[in-house]
Amino acid sequence: MRFAARFGFDIEAATFRAIRRHVGREIHQVSPERLREELTKLLTEGAARRAFELLEETWLLQQVLPESGR
């Protein structure tokens, strides 16, 4: 998400679908420290809004920041 947002890349449709398909299980294999580092970079490297939009669109936002729930 970070690179796609920062550099204006599109996420390929098959990749997008794969992220959604695996979001509930596989994201929890990533250490909390790594997630914190990636979120910090999302916020500080530019294009934070787009990055968080992508997280929402791929259903990752609710997984990495449950406080953001609707």
PDB file of N, CA, C and O in Angstrom:
ATOM      1  N   MET A   1       0.809  -1.173   0.000  1.00  0.00           N
ATOM      2  CA  MET A   1       0.000   0.000   0.000  1.00  0.00           C
ATOM      3  C   MET A   1       0.867   1.257   0.000  1.00  0.00           C
ATOM      4  O   MET A   1       0.585   2.245  -0.678  1.00  0.00           O
ATOM      5  N   ARG A   2       1.933   1.172   0.791  1.00  0.00           N
ATOM      6  CA  ARG A   2       2.786   2.355   0.917  1.00  0.00           C
ATOM      7  C   ARG A   2       3.387   2.755  -0.420  1.00  0.00           C
ATOM      8  O   ARG A   2       3.344   3.928  -0.792  1.00  0.00           O
ATOM      9  N   PHE A   3       3.941   1.802  -1.141  1.00  0.00           N
ATOM     10  CA  PHE A   3       4.562   2.134  -2.421  1.00  0.00           C
ATOM     11  C   PHE A   3       3.524   2.540  -3.458  1.00  0.00           C
ATOM     12  O   PHE A   3       3.745   3.475  -4.228  1.00  0.00           O
ATOM     13  N   ALA A   4       2.412   1.854  -3.481  1.00  0.00           N
ATOM     14  CA  ALA A   4       1.356   2.203  -4.435  1.00  0.00           C
ATOM     15  C   ALA A   4       0.893   3.633  -4.202  1.00  0.00           C
ATOM     16  O   ALA A   4       0.725   4.395  -5.154  1.00  0.00           O
ATOM     17  N   ALA A   5       0.689   3.996  -2.957  1.00  0.00           N
ATOM     18  CA  ALA A   5       0.235   5.351  -2.643  1.00  0.00           C
ATOM     19  C   ALA A   5       1.318   6.387  -2.943  1.00  0.00           C
ATOM     20  O   ALA A   5       1.061   7.400  -3.593  1.00  0.00           O
ATOM     21  N   ARG A   6       2.510   6.121  -2.469  1.00  0.00           N
ATOM     22  CA  ARG A   6       3.591   7.099  -2.594  1.00  0.00           C
ATOM     23  C   ARG A   6       3.964   7.389  -4.052  1.00  0.00           C
ATOM     24  O   ARG A   6       4.219   8.535  -4.422  1.00  0.00           O
ATOM     25  N   PHE A   7       3.991   6.336  -4.870  1.00  0.00           N
ATOM     26  CA  PHE A   7       4.433   6.509  -6.249  1.00  0.00           C
ATOM     27  C   PHE A   7       3.294   6.540  -7.259  1.00  0.00           C
ATOM     28  O   PHE A   7       3.535   6.614  -8.464  1.00  0.00           O
ATOM     29  N   GLY A   8       2.051   6.485  -6.774  1.00  0.00           N
ATOM     30  CA  GLY A   8       0.902   6.568  -7.656  1.00  0.00           C
ATOM     31  C   GLY A   8       0.666   5.317  -8.475  1.00  0.00           C
ATOM     32  O   GLY A   8       0.084   5.380  -9.558  1.00  0.00           O
ATOM     33  N   PHE A   9       1.117   4.171  -7.963  1.00  0.00           N
ATOM     34  CA  PHE A   9       0.930   2.914  -8.676  1.00  0.00           C
ATOM     35  C   PHE A   9      -0.496   2.416  -8.505  1.00  0.00           C
ATOM     36  O   PHE A   9      -1.147   2.688  -7.496  1.00  0.00           O
ATOM     37  N   ASP A  10      -0.970   1.688  -9.502  1.00  0.00           N
ATOM     38  CA  ASP A  10      -2.227   0.960  -9.387  1.00  0.00           C
ATOM     39  C   ASP A  10      -1.903  -0.446  -8.906  1.00  0.00           C
ATOM     40  O   ASP A  10      -0.857  -1.001  -9.243  1.00  0.00           O
ATOM     41  N   ILE A  11      -2.794  -1.010  -8.125  1.00  0.00           N
ATOM     42  CA  ILE A  11      -2.636  -2.388  -7.698  1.00  0.00           C
ATOM     43  C   ILE A  11      -3.377  -3.255  -8.710  1.00  0.00           C
ATOM     44  O   ILE A  11      -4.564  -3.046  -8.963  1.00  0.00           O
ATOM     45  N   GLU A  12      -2.685  -4.214  -9.278  1.00  0.00           N
ATOM     46  CA  GLU A  12      -3.284  -5.094 -10.274  1.00  0.00           C
ATOM     47  C   GLU A  12      -4.515  -5.774  -9.679  1.00  0.00           C
ATOM     48  O   GLU A  12      -4.535  -6.104  -8.493  1.00  0.00           O
ATOM     49  N   ALA A  13      -5.533  -5.979 -10.499  1.00  0.00           N
ATOM     50  CA  ALA A  13      -6.811  -6.526 -10.047  1.00  0.00           C
ATOM     51  C   ALA A  13      -6.644  -7.877  -9.348  1.00  0.00           C
ATOM     52  O   ALA A  13      -7.257  -8.107  -8.306  1.00  0.00           O
ATOM     53  N   ALA A  14      -5.832  -8.766  -9.900  1.00  0.00           N
ATOM     54  CA  ALA A  14      -5.640 -10.084  -9.285  1.00  0.00           C
ATOM     55  C   ALA A  14      -4.961  -9.954  -7.923  1.00  0.00           C
ATOM     56  O   ALA A  14      -5.302 -10.681  -6.989  1.00  0.00           O
ATOM     57  N   THR A  15      -4.017  -9.047  -7.805  1.00  0.00           N
ATOM     58  CA  THR A  15      -3.343  -8.812  -6.528  1.00  0.00           C
ATOM     59  C   THR A  15      -4.322  -8.246  -5.519  1.00  0.00           C
ATOM     60  O   THR A  15      -4.336  -8.658  -4.360  1.00  0.00           O
ATOM     61  N   PHE A  16      -5.140  -7.303  -5.959  1.00  0.00           N
ATOM     62  CA  PHE A  16      -6.153  -6.689  -5.102  1.00  0.00           C
ATOM     63  C   PHE A  16      -7.099  -7.763  -4.552  1.00  0.00           C
ATOM     64  O   PHE A  16      -7.397  -7.786  -3.358  1.00  0.00           O
ATOM     65  N   ARG A  17      -7.566  -8.649  -5.437  1.00  0.00           N
ATOM     66  CA  ARG A  17      -8.471  -9.721  -5.011  1.00  0.00           C
ATOM     67  C   ARG A  17      -7.772 -10.674  -4.037  1.00  0.00           C
ATOM     68  O   ARG A  17      -8.381 -11.131  -3.070  1.00  0.00           O
ATOM     69  N   ALA A  18      -6.520 -10.966  -4.286  1.00  0.00           N
ATOM     70  CA  ALA A  18      -5.767 -11.865  -3.399  1.00  0.00           C
ATOM     71  C   ALA A  18      -5.603 -11.252  -2.011  1.00  0.00           C
ATOM     72  O   ALA A  18      -5.710 -11.952  -1.005  1.00  0.00           O
ATOM     73  N   ILE A  19      -5.349  -9.972  -1.958  1.00  0.00           N
ATOM     74  CA  ILE A  19      -5.234  -9.296  -0.658  1.00  0.00           C
ATOM     75  C   ILE A  19      -6.540  -9.448   0.105  1.00  0.00           C
ATOM     76  O   ILE A  19      -6.534  -9.821   1.278  1.00  0.00           O
ATOM     77  N   ARG A  20      -7.648  -9.165  -0.543  1.00  0.00           N
ATOM     78  CA  ARG A  20      -8.952  -9.285   0.121  1.00  0.00           C
ATOM     79  C   ARG A  20      -9.237 -10.726   0.551  1.00  0.00           C
ATOM     80  O   ARG A  20      -9.790 -10.959   1.626  1.00  0.00           O
ATOM     81  N   ARG A  21      -8.864 -11.670  -0.274  1.00  0.00           N
ATOM     82  CA  ARG A  21      -9.135 -13.076   0.019  1.00  0.00           C
ATOM     83  C   ARG A  21      -8.367 -13.541   1.263  1.00  0.00           C
ATOM     84  O   ARG A  21      -8.866 -14.371   2.024  1.00  0.00           O
ATOM     85  N   HIS A  22      -7.177 -13.017   1.467  1.00  0.00           N
ATOM     86  CA  HIS A  22      -6.323 -13.495   2.559  1.00  0.00           C
ATOM     87  C   HIS A  22      -6.224 -12.545   3.741  1.00  0.00           C
ATOM     88  O   HIS A  22      -5.527 -12.842   4.711  1.00  0.00           O
ATOM     89  N   VAL A  23      -6.898 -11.427   3.680  1.00  0.00           N
ATOM     90  CA  VAL A  23      -6.708 -10.374   4.673  1.00  0.00           C
ATOM     91  C   VAL A  23      -6.993 -10.818   6.107  1.00  0.00           C
ATOM     92  O   VAL A  23      -6.261 -10.429   7.016  1.00  0.00           O
ATOM     93  N   GLY A  24      -8.002 -11.595   6.330  1.00  0.00           N
ATOM     94  CA  GLY A  24      -8.383 -11.961   7.687  1.00  0.00           C
ATOM     95  C   GLY A  24      -7.436 -12.915   8.374  1.00  0.00           C
ATOM     96  O   GLY A  24      -7.374 -12.951   9.603  1.00  0.00           O
ATOM     97  N   ARG A  25      -6.699 -13.686   7.603  1.00  0.00           N
ATOM     98  CA  ARG A  25      -5.827 -14.699   8.196  1.00  0.00           C
ATOM     99  C   ARG A  25      -4.368 -14.288   8.188  1.00  0.00           C
ATOM    100  O   ARG A  25      -3.701 -14.321   9.223  1.00  0.00           O
ATOM    101  N   GLU A  26      -3.889 -13.914   7.064  1.00  0.00           N
ATOM    102  CA  GLU A  26      -2.451 -13.776   6.885  1.00  0.00           C
ATOM    103  C   GLU A  26      -1.854 -12.508   7.494  1.00  0.00           C
ATOM    104  O   GLU A  26      -0.677 -12.496   7.854  1.00  0.00           O
ATOM    105  N   ILE A  27      -2.632 -11.463   7.611  1.00  0.00           N
ATOM    106  CA  ILE A  27      -2.076 -10.217   8.171  1.00  0.00           C
ATOM    107  C   ILE A  27      -1.640 -10.425   9.624  1.00  0.00           C
ATOM    108  O   ILE A  27      -0.751  -9.726  10.111  1.00  0.00           O
ATOM    109  N   HIS A  28      -2.255 -11.370  10.307  1.00  0.00           N
ATOM    110  CA  HIS A  28      -1.919 -11.602  11.714  1.00  0.00           C
ATOM    111  C   HIS A  28      -0.604 -12.363  11.884  1.00  0.00           C
ATOM    112  O   HIS A  28      -0.131 -12.552  13.005  1.00  0.00           O
ATOM    113  N   GLN A  29      -0.021 -12.796  10.774  1.00  0.00           N
ATOM    114  CA  GLN A  29       1.303 -13.425  10.832  1.00  0.00           C
ATOM    115  C   GLN A  29       2.405 -12.365  10.851  1.00  0.00           C
ATOM    116  O   GLN A  29       3.566 -12.672  11.124  1.00  0.00           O
ATOM    117  N   VAL A  30       2.037 -11.128  10.561  1.00  0.00           N
ATOM    118  CA  VAL A  30       2.997 -10.024  10.560  1.00  0.00           C
ATOM    119  C   VAL A  30       3.113  -9.503  11.988  1.00  0.00           C
ATOM    120  O   VAL A  30       2.105  -9.295  12.664  1.00  0.00           O
ATOM    121  N   SER A  31       4.327  -9.296  12.436  1.00  0.00           N
ATOM    122  CA  SER A  31       4.532  -8.862  13.825  1.00  0.00           C
ATOM    123  C   SER A  31       3.973  -7.453  14.033  1.00  0.00           C
ATOM    124  O   SER A  31       3.970  -6.636  13.112  1.00  0.00           O
ATOM    125  N   PRO A  32       3.506  -7.179  15.239  1.00  0.00           N
ATOM    126  CA  PRO A  32       3.007  -5.835  15.545  1.00  0.00           C
ATOM    127  C   PRO A  32       4.059  -4.748  15.306  1.00  0.00           C
ATOM    128  O   PRO A  32       3.730  -3.632  14.903  1.00  0.00           O
ATOM    129  N   GLU A  33       5.317  -5.086  15.559  1.00  0.00           N
ATOM    130  CA  GLU A  33       6.391  -4.111  15.347  1.00  0.00           C
ATOM    131  C   GLU A  33       6.508  -3.750  13.868  1.00  0.00           C
ATOM    132  O   GLU A  33       6.701  -2.585  13.521  1.00  0.00           O
ATOM    133  N   ARG A  34       6.394  -4.739  13.015  1.00  0.00           N
ATOM    134  CA  ARG A  34       6.471  -4.486  11.566  1.00  0.00           C
ATOM    135  C   ARG A  34       5.282  -3.648  11.104  1.00  0.00           C
ATOM    136  O   ARG A  34       5.442  -2.721  10.310  1.00  0.00           O
ATOM    137  N   LEU A  35       4.099  -3.974  11.598  1.00  0.00           N
ATOM    138  CA  LEU A  35       2.911  -3.189  11.252  1.00  0.00           C
ATOM    139  C   LEU A  35       3.076  -1.741  11.702  1.00  0.00           C
ATOM    140  O   LEU A  35       2.733  -0.813  10.970  1.00  0.00           O
ATOM    141  N   ARG A  36       3.602  -1.554  12.905  1.00  0.00           N
ATOM    142  CA  ARG A  36       3.831  -0.195  13.411  1.00  0.00           C
ATOM    143  C   ARG A  36       4.792   0.562  12.510  1.00  0.00           C
ATOM    144  O   ARG A  36       4.561   1.729  12.195  1.00  0.00           O
ATOM    145  N   GLU A  37       5.863  -0.092  12.094  1.00  0.00           N
ATOM    146  CA  GLU A  37       6.838   0.557  11.220  1.00  0.00           C
ATOM    147  C   GLU A  37       6.212   0.955   9.888  1.00  0.00           C
ATOM    148  O   GLU A  37       6.451   2.057   9.394  1.00  0.00           O
ATOM    149  N   GLU A  38       5.420   0.074   9.311  1.00  0.00           N
ATOM    150  CA  GLU A  38       4.776   0.381   8.031  1.00  0.00           C
ATOM    151  C   GLU A  38       3.764   1.514   8.181  1.00  0.00           C
ATOM    152  O   GLU A  38       3.685   2.392   7.322  1.00  0.00           O
ATOM    153  N   LEU A  39       3.003   1.500   9.247  1.00  0.00           N
ATOM    154  CA  LEU A  39       2.033   2.586   9.475  1.00  0.00           C
ATOM    155  C   LEU A  39       2.743   3.916   9.683  1.00  0.00           C
ATOM    156  O   LEU A  39       2.288   4.951   9.196  1.00  0.00           O
ATOM    157  N   THR A  40       3.853   3.888  10.402  1.00  0.00           N
ATOM    158  CA  THR A  40       4.640   5.114  10.597  1.00  0.00           C
ATOM    159  C   THR A  40       5.132   5.647   9.258  1.00  0.00           C
ATOM    160  O   THR A  40       5.067   6.849   9.003  1.00  0.00           O
ATOM    161  N   LYS A  41       5.614   4.771   8.419  1.00  0.00           N
ATOM    162  CA  LYS A  41       6.085   5.194   7.101  1.00  0.00           C
ATOM    163  C   LYS A  41       4.934   5.713   6.249  1.00  0.00           C
ATOM    164  O   LYS A  41       5.099   6.680   5.505  1.00  0.00           O
ATOM    165  N   LEU A  42       3.759   5.069   6.354  1.00  0.00           N
ATOM    166  CA  LEU A  42       2.588   5.556   5.613  1.00  0.00           C
ATOM    167  C   LEU A  42       2.279   7.004   5.977  1.00  0.00           C
ATOM    168  O   LEU A  42       1.920   7.816   5.124  1.00  0.00           O
ATOM    169  N   LEU A  43       2.425   7.301   7.245  1.00  0.00           N
ATOM    170  CA  LEU A  43       2.085   8.634   7.734  1.00  0.00           C
ATOM    171  C   LEU A  43       3.150   9.685   7.451  1.00  0.00           C
ATOM    172  O   LEU A  43       2.845  10.877   7.404  1.00  0.00           O
ATOM    173  N   THR A  44       4.381   9.264   7.265  1.00  0.00           N
ATOM    174  CA  THR A  44       5.465  10.238   7.170  1.00  0.00           C
ATOM    175  C   THR A  44       6.107  10.387   5.803  1.00  0.00           C
ATOM    176  O   THR A  44       6.860  11.337   5.587  1.00  0.00           O
ATOM    177  N   GLU A  45       5.837   9.488   4.881  1.00  0.00           N
ATOM    178  CA  GLU A  45       6.516   9.532   3.589  1.00  0.00           C
ATOM    179  C   GLU A  45       5.720  10.223   2.490  1.00  0.00           C
ATOM    180  O   GLU A  45       6.173  10.268   1.346  1.00  0.00           O
ATOM    181  N   GLY A  46       4.581  10.747   2.797  1.00  0.00           N
ATOM    182  CA  GLY A  46       3.755  11.384   1.772  1.00  0.00           C
ATOM    183  C   GLY A  46       2.673  10.454   1.266  1.00  0.00           C
ATOM    184  O   GLY A  46       2.816   9.232   1.323  1.00  0.00           O
ATOM    185  N   ALA A  47       1.602  11.024   0.777  1.00  0.00           N
ATOM    186  CA  ALA A  47       0.456  10.290   0.229  1.00  0.00           C
ATOM    187  C   ALA A  47      -0.248   9.436   1.273  1.00  0.00           C
ATOM    188  O   ALA A  47      -0.780   8.372   0.954  1.00  0.00           O
ATOM    189  N   ALA A  48      -0.251   9.898   2.517  1.00  0.00           N
ATOM    190  CA  ALA A  48      -0.884   9.137   3.598  1.00  0.00           C
ATOM    191  C   ALA A  48      -2.369   8.912   3.324  1.00  0.00           C
ATOM    192  O   ALA A  48      -2.890   7.822   3.562  1.00  0.00           O
ATOM    193  N   ARG A  49      -3.037   9.929   2.831  1.00  0.00           N
ATOM    194  CA  ARG A  49      -4.469   9.777   2.569  1.00  0.00           C
ATOM    195  C   ARG A  49      -4.729   8.631   1.591  1.00  0.00           C
ATOM    196  O   ARG A  49      -5.583   7.780   1.842  1.00  0.00           O
ATOM    197  N   ARG A  50      -4.001   8.610   0.490  1.00  0.00           N
ATOM    198  CA  ARG A  50      -4.187   7.548  -0.507  1.00  0.00           C
ATOM    199  C   ARG A  50      -3.837   6.188   0.081  1.00  0.00           C
ATOM    200  O   ARG A  50      -4.512   5.199  -0.203  1.00  0.00           O
ATOM    201  N   ALA A  51      -2.798   6.130   0.892  1.00  0.00           N
ATOM    202  CA  ALA A  51      -2.415   4.871   1.511  1.00  0.00           C
ATOM    203  C   ALA A  51      -3.537   4.328   2.392  1.00  0.00           C
ATOM    204  O   ALA A  51      -3.837   3.135   2.363  1.00  0.00           O
ATOM    205  N   PHE A  52      -4.148   5.206   3.167  1.00  0.00           N
ATOM    206  CA  PHE A  52      -5.228   4.760   4.037  1.00  0.00           C
ATOM    207  C   PHE A  52      -6.486   4.429   3.239  1.00  0.00           C
ATOM    208  O   PHE A  52      -7.265   3.567   3.644  1.00  0.00           O
ATOM    209  N   GLU A  53      -6.688   5.095   2.129  1.00  0.00           N
ATOM    210  CA  GLU A  53      -7.794   4.722   1.241  1.00  0.00           C
ATOM    211  C   GLU A  53      -7.580   3.312   0.690  1.00  0.00           C
ATOM    212  O   GLU A  53      -8.513   2.512   0.628  1.00  0.00           O
ATOM    213  N   LEU A  54      -6.352   3.020   0.296  1.00  0.00           N
ATOM    214  CA  LEU A  54      -6.043   1.678  -0.202  1.00  0.00           C
ATOM    215  C   LEU A  54      -6.209   0.627   0.892  1.00  0.00           C
ATOM    216  O   LEU A  54      -6.724  -0.462   0.637  1.00  0.00           O
ATOM    217  N   LEU A  55      -5.781   0.947   2.095  1.00  0.00           N
ATOM    218  CA  LEU A  55      -5.973   0.019   3.205  1.00  0.00           C
ATOM    219  C   LEU A  55      -7.458  -0.268   3.407  1.00  0.00           C
ATOM    220  O   LEU A  55      -7.844  -1.413   3.644  1.00  0.00           O
ATOM    221  N   GLU A  56      -8.282   0.757   3.314  1.00  0.00           N
ATOM    222  CA  GLU A  56      -9.730   0.591   3.469  1.00  0.00           C
ATOM    223  C   GLU A  56     -10.298  -0.245   2.323  1.00  0.00           C
ATOM    224  O   GLU A  56     -11.090  -1.159   2.554  1.00  0.00           O
ATOM    225  N   GLU A  57      -9.900   0.061   1.099  1.00  0.00           N
ATOM    226  CA  GLU A  57     -10.421  -0.642  -0.072  1.00  0.00           C
ATOM    227  C   GLU A  57     -10.048  -2.128  -0.081  1.00  0.00           C
ATOM    228  O   GLU A  57     -10.805  -2.959  -0.582  1.00  0.00           O
ATOM    229  N   THR A  58      -8.900  -2.449   0.466  1.00  0.00           N
ATOM    230  CA  THR A  58      -8.457  -3.849   0.486  1.00  0.00           C
ATOM    231  C   THR A  58      -8.874  -4.555   1.776  1.00  0.00           C
ATOM    232  O   THR A  58      -8.540  -5.723   1.976  1.00  0.00           O
ATOM    233  N   TRP A  59      -9.588  -3.869   2.636  1.00  0.00           N
ATOM    234  CA  TRP A  59     -10.079  -4.402   3.913  1.00  0.00           C
ATOM    235  C   TRP A  59      -8.962  -4.624   4.924  1.00  0.00           C
ATOM    236  O   TRP A  59      -9.169  -5.300   5.932  1.00  0.00           O
ATOM    237  N   LEU A  60      -7.792  -4.071   4.673  1.00  0.00           N
ATOM    238  CA  LEU A  60      -6.688  -4.204   5.622  1.00  0.00           C
ATOM    239  C   LEU A  60      -6.795  -3.228   6.794  1.00  0.00           C
ATOM    240  O   LEU A  60      -6.315  -3.518   7.890  1.00  0.00           O
ATOM    241  N   LEU A  61      -7.414  -2.090   6.570  1.00  0.00           N
ATOM    242  CA  LEU A  61      -7.456  -1.065   7.619  1.00  0.00           C
ATOM    243  C   LEU A  61      -8.089  -1.595   8.892  1.00  0.00           C
ATOM    244  O   LEU A  61      -7.546  -1.396   9.979  1.00  0.00           O
ATOM    245  N   GLN A  62      -9.214  -2.258   8.780  1.00  0.00           N
ATOM    246  CA  GLN A  62      -9.898  -2.806   9.957  1.00  0.00           C
ATOM    247  C   GLN A  62      -9.039  -3.851  10.658  1.00  0.00           C
ATOM    248  O   GLN A  62      -9.142  -4.020  11.873  1.00  0.00           O
ATOM    249  N   GLN A  63      -8.202  -4.547   9.913  1.00  0.00           N
ATOM    250  CA  GLN A  63      -7.350  -5.565  10.500  1.00  0.00           C
ATOM    251  C   GLN A  63      -6.164  -4.974  11.243  1.00  0.00           C
ATOM    252  O   GLN A  63      -5.808  -5.449  12.322  1.00  0.00           O
ATOM    253  N   VAL A  64      -5.551  -3.944  10.678  1.00  0.00           N
ATOM    254  CA  VAL A  64      -4.353  -3.379  11.316  1.00  0.00           C
ATOM    255  C   VAL A  64      -4.676  -2.274  12.305  1.00  0.00           C
ATOM    256  O   VAL A  64      -3.881  -1.988  13.200  1.00  0.00           O
ATOM    257  N   LEU A  65      -5.833  -1.654  12.153  1.00  0.00           N
ATOM    258  CA  LEU A  65      -6.290  -0.633  13.096  1.00  0.00           C
ATOM    259  C   LEU A  65      -7.760  -0.883  13.429  1.00  0.00           C
ATOM    260  O   LEU A  65      -8.642  -0.197  12.912  1.00  0.00           O
ATOM    261  N   PRO A  66      -8.018  -1.858  14.285  1.00  0.00           N
ATOM    262  CA  PRO A  66      -9.409  -2.202  14.584  1.00  0.00           C
ATOM    263  C   PRO A  66     -10.213  -1.027  15.135  1.00  0.00           C
ATOM    264  O   PRO A  66     -11.440  -1.002  15.037  1.00  0.00           O
ATOM    265  N   GLU A  67      -9.511  -0.054  15.716  1.00  0.00           N
ATOM    266  CA  GLU A  67     -10.177   1.134  16.237  1.00  0.00           C
ATOM    267  C   GLU A  67     -10.859   1.953  15.141  1.00  0.00           C
ATOM    268  O   GLU A  67     -11.716   2.790  15.425  1.00  0.00           O
ATOM    269  N   SER A  68     -10.476   1.710  13.901  1.00  0.00           N
ATOM    270  CA  SER A  68     -11.028   2.462  12.785  1.00  0.00           C
ATOM    271  C   SER A  68     -12.379   1.915  12.322  1.00  0.00           C
ATOM    272  O   SER A  68     -12.977   2.438  11.381  1.00  0.00           O
ATOM    273  N   GLY A  69     -12.853   0.864  12.985  1.00  0.00           N
ATOM    274  CA  GLY A  69     -14.099   0.198  12.576  1.00  0.00           C
ATOM    275  C   GLY A  69     -15.269   1.144  12.438  1.00  0.00           C
ATOM    276  O   GLY A  69     -15.329   2.207  13.055  1.00  0.00           O
ATOM    277  N   ARG A  70     -16.174   0.722  11.623  1.00  0.00           N
ATOM    278  CA  ARG A  70     -17.342   1.554  11.348  1.00  0.00           C
ATOM    279  C   ARG A  70     -18.410   1.405  12.375  1.00  0.00           C
ATOM    280  O   ARG A  70     -19.456   2.046  12.276  1.00  0.00           O
TER     281      ARG A  70
END
